[in-house]
Amino acid sequence: MHTDEYEISIARELNHHQQVVKKIRAKLEERRQKFAMDYPEVAKAFAEGRLALTEKELAQWQDDIEALPVWEQRLEEYRQALAMMRISASRF
């Protein structure tokens, strides 16, 4: 069953997930540029004491790396759900 409310709700979730993915990607890129290294290199430099970075900052970077694919997967699921909703709506 298709209703406009369902489509609106899915579209809202899709928009929210797009914003979160965009924000995470931007933070990851900002960090990469700030340190001129990717996470594995930064983690190694931190462990060797060659980098001024707090454990909290390093943990947040790792959290963002782990969260990105989860958010991207959900985003794709909402895209598919919205596409299916629109297909089913066009049948009626």
N, C-alpha and C positions, 0 to 999 in steps of 0.2 A: 504494500500500500504506500502510495506517495502522497505526501502533503507538502505544501509550501513551508510549513514549520520545520519539517525534517530537513528539507533542502537548505533552509536558512541556517539551521543549527550546524549542519555539516560544513557549510560554507564558512561559518564563524570559526569552527575548529580548524579548518584548513588554513584560514588566514592567521590564526594564532600560531599554528605550527610553522608556517612560513616565516613569521616574525622571529620565533625562537631559533629556528635553524639559521636565519640570517645573522642574528645576534651572536650565536655561538661561533659561526664561521668568522665573523668580524673579530671577535676576541682572540680566536686562535691565530688569525693572520697578524693581528696587532702584536701579540706576544712573539710570534716568529720574527717579525721585523725588528722589534725592540731588542731582541737578543741575537739577531742574525743567525739563528739556529732553530732547528726543529726540536720537538720535545725530547727525543732520545739523547740528542747531543747536550741539551740543557740539563737533563737528569744526570748524565754522566759528569758534566762539569760541576754540578751542585754536589754530587757525592764525593768528588775529589777536592771540594773546597775552593774551586776556581771561579765561583760565580756568586755574586751577592744577590741572593734570592731567598725569600723565607720559605719554610716548609709549607706554609699555608698557600702561598702563591703557586708553588710547584704542584701541590695537591689539587688546587682549583684548575690548573692547566690539564692535569690528568683527568679530572672529573669531566671537563668539557670535551676532551678527546673521546672519552667513553660514552658521553651522553649524545654526541652528534649523530652517530649511526642510529641510535634508538629514535631520536626525534625525526630523522630523515625517513625511517621506516614508517613511523606513524603518519608523517606527512603524505607519503605515497599511498598509504591505506585510505586516508581521507580523500585524496585525489580520485582514487578508484571508486570509492563509495559515492562521491558526488557525481562522477561520470555515469555510474550505474543508475543513480537516482534520476539523472536527466534523461537517460535512455528510456527508463521505465515510464517517465512522465510523458515522453513523446508518443508512447503507444496509446495513450488515452485521448 
